[in-house]
């Protein structure tokens, strides 16, 4: 999925929660499809494969745009996934 996405803005989970005015984010799995998603307030967002496989060690949330549909949505993913690799945090 991540290959067909344009990453518009990336933020820490803490910054995302503050911006959305929520205290917590819940990661859930759809029992019918097996896919993970996250819930914040009354809204939902998508999760990368690393969330499903347990490889998520440094989570961030990005606003992304699907190249195929033009839809905008939030994606919970591993820092460094997407268009840029993190070289350092200062």
VMD Tcl script that builds the backbone (N, CA, C; Angstrom):
set m [mol new atoms 270]
animate dup $m
set s [atomselect $m all]
$s set {name element resname resid chain x y z} {
  {N N UNK 1 A 0.813 -1.197 0.000}
  {CA C UNK 1 A 0.000 0.000 0.000}
  {C C UNK 1 A 0.854 1.257 0.000}
  {N N UNK 2 A 1.949 1.290 0.798}
  {CA C UNK 2 A 2.729 2.503 0.952}
  {C C UNK 2 A 3.364 3.000 -0.352}
  {N N UNK 3 A 3.532 2.124 -1.349}
  {CA C UNK 3 A 4.174 2.534 -2.601}
  {C C UNK 3 A 3.306 3.477 -3.421}
  {N N UNK 4 A 2.004 3.428 -3.242}
  {CA C UNK 4 A 1.090 4.250 -4.017}
  {C C UNK 4 A 0.616 5.472 -3.233}
  {N N UNK 5 A 1.359 5.856 -2.198}
  {CA C UNK 5 A 0.945 6.959 -1.355}
  {C C UNK 5 A 1.910 8.128 -1.460}
  {N N UNK 6 A 1.356 9.316 -1.392}
  {CA C UNK 6 A 2.172 10.526 -1.291}
  {C C UNK 6 A 2.064 11.002 0.150}
  {N N UNK 7 A 3.199 11.068 0.838}
  {CA C UNK 7 A 3.226 11.485 2.234}
  {C C UNK 7 A 3.243 13.015 2.277}
  {N N UNK 8 A 2.203 13.596 2.885}
  {CA C UNK 8 A 2.054 15.050 2.909}
  {C C UNK 8 A 2.638 15.671 4.167}
  {N N UNK 9 A 2.332 15.084 5.318}
  {CA C UNK 9 A 2.800 15.633 6.586}
  {C C UNK 9 A 2.934 14.494 7.577}
  {N N UNK 10 A 4.049 14.456 8.304}
  {CA C UNK 10 A 4.286 13.421 9.298}
  {C C UNK 10 A 4.457 14.068 10.662}
  {N N UNK 11 A 3.868 13.447 11.685}
  {CA C UNK 11 A 3.974 13.982 13.038}
  {C C UNK 11 A 4.099 12.844 14.043}
  {N N UNK 12 A 4.579 13.185 15.224}
  {CA C UNK 12 A 4.662 12.184 16.287}
  {C C UNK 12 A 3.252 11.821 16.735}
  {N N UNK 13 A 3.134 10.694 17.402}
  {CA C UNK 13 A 1.838 10.276 17.934}
  {C C UNK 13 A 1.340 11.307 18.946}
  {N N UNK 14 A 2.230 11.832 19.780}
  {CA C UNK 14 A 1.861 12.849 20.768}
  {C C UNK 14 A 1.319 14.103 20.088}
  {N N UNK 15 A 2.006 14.573 19.048}
  {CA C UNK 15 A 1.542 15.757 18.314}
  {C C UNK 15 A 0.204 15.493 17.624}
  {N N UNK 16 A 0.034 14.300 17.067}
  {CA C UNK 16 A -1.223 13.951 16.405}
  {C C UNK 16 A -2.381 13.978 17.404}
  {N N UNK 17 A -2.182 13.366 18.595}
  {CA C UNK 17 A -3.240 13.350 19.596}
  {C C UNK 17 A -3.600 14.766 20.036}
  {N N UNK 18 A -2.608 15.607 20.225}
  {CA C UNK 18 A -2.878 16.989 20.624}
  {C C UNK 18 A -3.635 17.736 19.526}
  {N N UNK 19 A -3.224 17.555 18.290}
  {CA C UNK 19 A -3.874 18.231 17.167}
  {C C UNK 19 A -5.318 17.770 16.985}
  {N N UNK 20 A -5.579 16.489 17.214}
  {CA C UNK 20 A -6.921 15.933 17.050}
  {C C UNK 20 A -7.768 16.084 18.308}
  {N N UNK 21 A -7.157 16.497 19.409}
  {CA C UNK 21 A -7.890 16.676 20.661}
  {C C UNK 21 A -8.355 15.374 21.294}
  {N N UNK 22 A -7.510 14.328 21.193}
  {CA C UNK 22 A -7.841 13.036 21.788}
  {C C UNK 22 A -6.759 12.637 22.788}
  {N N UNK 23 A -7.161 11.847 23.777}
  {CA C UNK 23 A -6.210 11.395 24.793}
  {C C UNK 23 A -5.540 10.084 24.438}
  {N N UNK 24 A -6.211 9.280 23.598}
  {CA C UNK 24 A -5.640 7.970 23.280}
  {C C UNK 24 A -5.956 7.582 21.840}
  {N N UNK 25 A -5.154 6.666 21.363}
  {CA C UNK 25 A -5.341 6.042 20.048}
  {C C UNK 25 A -5.390 4.539 20.300}
  {N N UNK 26 A -6.393 3.883 19.741}
  {CA C UNK 26 A -6.505 2.434 19.874}
  {C C UNK 26 A -6.220 1.783 18.530}
  {N N UNK 27 A -5.346 0.783 18.536}
  {CA C UNK 27 A -5.078 0.007 17.328}
  {C C UNK 27 A -5.936 -1.246 17.414}
  {N N UNK 28 A -6.704 -1.512 16.356}
  {CA C UNK 28 A -7.630 -2.639 16.345}
  {C C UNK 28 A -7.415 -3.466 15.085}
  {N N UNK 29 A -7.922 -4.704 15.131}
  {CA C UNK 29 A -7.837 -5.596 13.975}
  {C C UNK 29 A -9.259 -5.981 13.564}
  {N N UNK 30 A -9.549 -5.828 12.277}
  {CA C UNK 30 A -10.843 -6.240 11.738}
  {C C UNK 30 A -10.872 -7.765 11.728}
  {N N UNK 31 A -11.828 -8.363 12.446}
  {CA C UNK 31 A -11.859 -9.827 12.562}
  {C C UNK 31 A -12.218 -10.516 11.254}
  {N N UNK 32 A -12.815 -9.793 10.315}
  {CA C UNK 32 A -13.194 -10.397 9.036}
  {C C UNK 32 A -12.065 -10.333 8.001}
  {N N UNK 33 A -11.333 -9.222 7.982}
  {CA C UNK 33 A -10.274 -9.057 6.984}
  {C C UNK 33 A -8.877 -9.316 7.540}
  {N N UNK 34 A -8.720 -9.225 8.867}
  {CA C UNK 34 A -7.412 -9.386 9.486}
  {C C UNK 34 A -6.567 -8.125 9.434}
  {N N UNK 35 A -7.062 -7.065 8.794}
  {CA C UNK 35 A -6.293 -5.827 8.671}
  {C C UNK 35 A -6.444 -4.967 9.926}
  {N N UNK 36 A -5.364 -4.237 10.231}
  {CA C UNK 36 A -5.355 -3.350 11.384}
  {C C UNK 36 A -5.744 -1.931 10.966}
  {N N UNK 37 A -6.317 -1.217 11.934}
  {CA C UNK 37 A -6.637 0.198 11.758}
  {C C UNK 37 A -6.527 0.855 13.118}
  {N N UNK 38 A -6.494 2.193 13.153}
  {CA C UNK 38 A -6.460 2.856 14.446}
  {C C UNK 38 A -7.664 3.771 14.588}
  {N N UNK 39 A -8.067 3.941 15.849}
  {CA C UNK 39 A -9.243 4.737 16.180}
  {C C UNK 39 A -8.790 5.892 17.059}
  {N N UNK 40 A -9.216 7.097 16.700}
  {CA C UNK 40 A -8.950 8.288 17.517}
  {C C UNK 40 A -10.250 9.077 17.602}
  {N N UNK 41 A -10.792 9.168 18.811}
  {CA C UNK 41 A -12.107 9.791 18.955}
  {C C UNK 41 A -13.136 8.964 18.199}
  {N N UNK 42 A -13.869 9.616 17.278}
  {CA C UNK 42 A -14.873 8.920 16.468}
  {C C UNK 42 A -14.372 8.656 15.046}
  {N N UNK 43 A -13.096 8.854 14.804}
  {CA C UNK 43 A -12.502 8.701 13.472}
  {C C UNK 43 A -11.587 7.481 13.434}
  {N N UNK 44 A -11.264 7.041 12.218}
  {CA C UNK 44 A -10.341 5.918 12.047}
  {C C UNK 44 A -9.245 6.286 11.049}
  {N N UNK 45 A -8.132 5.569 11.140}
  {CA C UNK 45 A -7.026 5.722 10.208}
  {C C UNK 45 A -6.474 4.355 9.850}
  {N N UNK 46 A -5.628 4.327 8.850}
  {CA C UNK 46 A -5.036 3.080 8.372}
  {C C UNK 46 A -3.730 2.773 9.107}
  {N N UNK 47 A -3.308 1.522 9.036}
  {CA C UNK 47 A -2.042 1.083 9.630}
  {C C UNK 47 A -1.193 0.411 8.557}
  {N N UNK 48 A 0.104 0.617 8.649}
  {CA C UNK 48 A 1.018 -0.052 7.724}
  {C C UNK 48 A 1.169 -1.520 8.128}
  {N N UNK 49 A 1.769 -2.301 7.258}
  {CA C UNK 49 A 1.995 -3.729 7.510}
  {C C UNK 49 A 2.835 -3.959 8.760}
  {N N UNK 50 A 3.743 -3.014 9.074}
  {CA C UNK 50 A 4.610 -3.181 10.247}
  {C C UNK 50 A 3.815 -3.191 11.542}
  {N N UNK 51 A 2.666 -2.550 11.549}
  {CA C UNK 51 A 1.793 -2.612 12.725}
  {C C UNK 51 A 1.264 -4.040 12.859}
  {N N UNK 52 A 0.813 -4.618 11.761}
  {CA C UNK 52 A 0.242 -5.971 11.762}
  {C C UNK 52 A 1.271 -7.031 12.138}
  {N N UNK 53 A 2.527 -6.838 11.712}
  {CA C UNK 53 A 3.558 -7.835 11.961}
  {C C UNK 53 A 4.301 -7.622 13.277}
  {N N UNK 54 A 3.961 -6.558 14.015}
  {CA C UNK 54 A 4.617 -6.290 15.294}
  {C C UNK 54 A 5.979 -5.643 15.161}
  {N N UNK 55 A 6.308 -5.116 13.988}
  {CA C UNK 55 A 7.608 -4.494 13.756}
  {C C UNK 55 A 7.610 -2.998 14.032}
  {N N UNK 56 A 6.511 -2.458 14.537}
  {CA C UNK 56 A 6.403 -1.027 14.777}
  {C C UNK 56 A 7.126 -0.678 16.069}
  {N N UNK 57 A 8.286 -0.033 15.968}
  {CA C UNK 57 A 9.076 0.328 17.142}
  {C C UNK 57 A 9.100 1.836 17.379}
  {N N UNK 58 A 9.026 2.624 16.322}
  {CA C UNK 58 A 9.012 4.080 16.428}
  {C C UNK 58 A 7.823 4.596 15.610}
  {N N UNK 59 A 6.634 4.595 16.215}
  {CA C UNK 59 A 5.440 4.963 15.458}
  {C C UNK 59 A 5.329 6.456 15.192}
  {N N UNK 60 A 4.854 6.788 14.014}
  {CA C UNK 60 A 4.494 8.144 13.626}
  {C C UNK 60 A 3.196 8.057 12.832}
  {N N UNK 61 A 2.550 9.199 12.656}
  {CA C UNK 61 A 1.323 9.242 11.868}
  {C C UNK 61 A 1.497 10.278 10.776}
  {N N UNK 62 A 1.175 9.880 9.547}
  {CA C UNK 62 A 1.290 10.773 8.402}
  {C C UNK 62 A -0.066 10.995 7.759}
  {N N UNK 63 A -0.263 12.210 7.270}
  {CA C UNK 63 A -1.393 12.461 6.386}
  {C C UNK 63 A -0.905 12.088 5.001}
  {N N UNK 64 A -1.624 11.216 4.324}
  {CA C UNK 64 A -1.193 10.711 3.030}
  {C C UNK 64 A -2.309 10.852 2.009}
  {N N UNK 65 A -1.910 10.806 0.745}
  {CA C UNK 65 A -2.854 10.864 -0.361}
  {C C UNK 65 A -2.624 9.645 -1.240}
  {N N UNK 66 A -3.700 8.939 -1.560}
  {CA C UNK 66 A -3.613 7.777 -2.437}
  {C C UNK 66 A -3.452 8.247 -3.872}
  {N N UNK 67 A -2.417 7.772 -4.553}
  {CA C UNK 67 A -2.184 8.134 -5.956}
  {C C UNK 67 A -3.296 7.590 -6.848}
  {N N UNK 68 A -3.895 6.480 -6.454}
  {CA C UNK 68 A -4.931 5.844 -7.273}
  {C C UNK 68 A -6.285 6.536 -7.167}
  {N N UNK 69 A -6.658 6.945 -5.932}
  {CA C UNK 69 A -8.006 7.486 -5.714}
  {C C UNK 69 A -8.040 8.968 -5.400}
  {N N UNK 70 A -6.912 9.521 -4.940}
  {CA C UNK 70 A -6.880 10.916 -4.512}
  {C C UNK 70 A -7.399 11.113 -3.103}
  {N N UNK 71 A -7.778 10.029 -2.416}
  {CA C UNK 71 A -8.296 10.128 -1.053}
  {C C UNK 71 A -7.190 10.503 -0.078}
  {N N UNK 72 A -7.527 11.373 0.874}
  {CA C UNK 72 A -6.624 11.744 1.960}
  {C C UNK 72 A -7.008 10.957 3.200}
  {N N UNK 73 A -6.008 10.456 3.937}
  {CA C UNK 73 A -6.274 9.757 5.187}
  {C C UNK 73 A -5.011 9.740 6.030}
  {N N UNK 74 A -5.167 9.356 7.292}
  {CA C UNK 74 A -4.022 9.241 8.195}
  {C C UNK 74 A -3.542 7.804 8.213}
  {N N UNK 75 A -2.209 7.650 8.289}
  {CA C UNK 75 A -1.565 6.337 8.288}
  {C C UNK 75 A -0.617 6.237 9.474}
  {N N UNK 76 A -0.824 5.234 10.319}
  {CA C UNK 76 A 0.102 4.921 11.406}
  {C C UNK 76 A 1.170 4.008 10.828}
  {N N UNK 77 A 2.428 4.403 10.974}
  {CA C UNK 77 A 3.510 3.628 10.357}
  {C C UNK 77 A 4.816 3.809 11.111}
  {N N UNK 78 A 5.813 3.069 10.720}
  {CA C UNK 78 A 7.153 3.141 11.295}
  {C C UNK 78 A 7.854 4.401 10.811}
  {N N UNK 79 A 8.486 5.109 11.714}
  {CA C UNK 79 A 9.268 6.278 11.311}
  {C C UNK 79 A 10.305 5.847 10.281}
  {N N UNK 80 A 10.399 6.586 9.199}
  {CA C UNK 80 A 11.320 6.254 8.122}
  {C C UNK 80 A 10.653 5.577 6.946}
  {N N UNK 81 A 9.466 4.993 7.138}
  {CA C UNK 81 A 8.711 4.434 6.017}
  {C C UNK 81 A 8.191 5.596 5.188}
  {N N UNK 82 A 8.108 5.406 3.919}
  {CA C UNK 82 A 7.588 6.466 3.057}
  {C C UNK 82 A 8.672 6.999 2.157}
  {N N UNK 83 A 8.692 8.296 2.008}
  {CA C UNK 83 A 9.581 8.908 1.034}
  {C C UNK 83 A 10.943 9.293 1.584}
  {N N UNK 84 A 11.110 9.282 2.904}
  {CA C UNK 84 A 12.387 9.730 3.463}
  {C C UNK 84 A 12.813 8.801 4.594}
  {N N UNK 85 A 14.092 8.607 4.721}
  {CA C UNK 85 A 14.659 7.824 5.809}
  {C C UNK 85 A 15.229 8.771 6.840}
  {N N UNK 86 A 14.932 8.539 8.103}
  {CA C UNK 86 A 15.460 9.372 9.173}
  {C C UNK 86 A 16.923 9.018 9.400}
  {N N UNK 87 A 17.783 10.009 9.335}
  {CA C UNK 87 A 19.208 9.801 9.558}
  {C C UNK 87 A 19.609 10.141 10.990}
  {N N UNK 88 A 18.905 11.094 11.585}
  {CA C UNK 88 A 19.220 11.482 12.959}
  {C C UNK 88 A 18.029 12.215 13.556}
  {N N UNK 89 A 17.936 12.140 14.880}
  {CA C UNK 89 A 16.968 12.935 15.621}
  {C C UNK 89 A 17.762 13.776 16.578}
  {N N UNK 90 A 17.620 15.071 16.476}
  {CA C UNK 90 A 18.440 15.994 17.277}
  {C C UNK 90 A 17.625 16.670 18.358}
}
mol reanalyze $m
mol bondsrecalc $m
mol representation Tube
mol addrep $m
